[in-house]
Amino acid sequence: KMLFGMKLVDAETLGPVSTPRLVLRYLAYFISFIPLGLGFFWAAFDKRKQCFHDKIAKTVIIKG
């Protein structure tokens, strides 16, 4: 993300993400991976380009 100038923010406020929400996002990676990794490919079809773990933790990655 740093290489492309992107950062992770709260999806509702576009502010910094709290530590508990970051932990939830990390744990949600496993949920994204379970159905054949489809949780990661979901971003290709989502209007906000969120994967399952981003939707669960209510985070989004933005440019800048």
C-alpha positions in Angstrom: 0.0 0.0 0.0 2.8 2.4 0.8 4.4 1.7 -2.5 1.3 2.9 -4.3 0.5 5.8 -1.9 -2.6 4.2 -0.4 -3.7 4.2 3.2 -6.3 2.3 5.3 -9.0 4.5 6.9 -12.3 4.0 8.7 -15.1 3.6 6.1 -17.5 5.8 7.9 -15.4 8.8 9.0 -12.4 8.4 6.6 -10.3 8.9 9.7 -7.6 6.8 11.4 -8.6 3.2 12.2 -8.7 2.1 15.9 -6.6 -0.7 17.2 -9.5 -3.0 17.9 -10.8 -2.6 14.4 -7.3 -3.3 13.0 -7.3 -6.6 15.0 -10.8 -7.4 13.7 -9.6 -6.8 10.1 -6.6 -9.0 10.6 -8.8 -11.9 12.0 -11.2 -11.3 9.1 -8.5 -12.2 6.6 -9.2 -15.8 7.5 -12.9 -15.4 6.7 -11.9 -13.8 3.3 -9.7 -16.8 2.5 -12.0 -19.6 3.6 -14.4 -19.7 0.5 -11.6 -20.4 -2.0 -10.1 -17.0 -1.5 -13.2 -15.4 -2.9 -13.2 -12.7 -0.2 -10.2 -11.1 -1.8 -11.6 -11.3 -5.4 -14.8 -9.6 -4.2 -13.1 -6.2 -4.5 -13.3 -6.5 -8.3 -17.1 -6.4 -8.1 -17.6 -4.1 -5.2 -18.3 -0.4 -5.9 -16.0 0.7 -3.0 -13.4 -2.0 -3.9 -13.7 -3.6 -0.4 -12.8 -7.2 0.3 -14.7 -9.2 2.8 -12.2 -8.3 5.6 -12.7 -4.6 4.9 -16.5 -4.9 4.9 -16.4 -6.8 8.2 -14.0 -4.3 9.9 -15.7 -1.3 8.2 -12.5 -0.1 6.7 -11.5 1.1 3.2 -8.3 1.8 1.4 -7.9 5.2 -0.3 -5.3 6.8 -2.5 -3.2 9.6 -0.9 
